[in-house]
């Protein structure tokens, strides 16, 4: 019986002491995990923030208002005034200035399903900054080729009526913009004008 009495007299371990350590440990781990996630977000590793975020900038040619300076226009030659023509813009009409690019050579091609030839000399207009003109000069060969294909795909009936010429003019504008978009990511040509138009 004395063995039994010795066992009963030993102090009993308190229950809950181990549980308190587990709870404090779990809170510490959660705090460390939250701090780690916050650090990763702040560094931009996760969450899309921080210095790794890529901001897309619109770098397309901008519309230029009359009187505004075009940062891409060539410098004016002595005695010619401003290159952008800001000193000659009228007060009426569009609020944006228009510049033109004259294609130096004629475009000559047969018309679709016809023995007729079409010879045109054209200019293209833009109200955007001078980069559009620079791109037309840069890609003139590709534009010329695409326009010759467009002319060759035009039926003779299309080029004899004013309505047909207007549709043809729109198609030529779209063709130039397509070439510029493929090569530079942006068109910018608003219209094509005929300097000469001969059907033979």
Secondary structure, DSSP 8 states (H G I E B T S, - for coil): -HHHHHHHHS----TTHHHHHHHHHHHHHHHHHHHHHHHHHHHTSSTT-GGG-------S--B-BTT---TTS----TTS--TT-GGG--SSS-SB--EEEE-SS-EEEE-BTSS-EEEEEEEEEESB-THHHHHHHHTHHHHHHHHHHHHHTSBGGGGTSHHHHHHHHHHHHHHHHHHHHHHHS-----EEEEEEEEE-
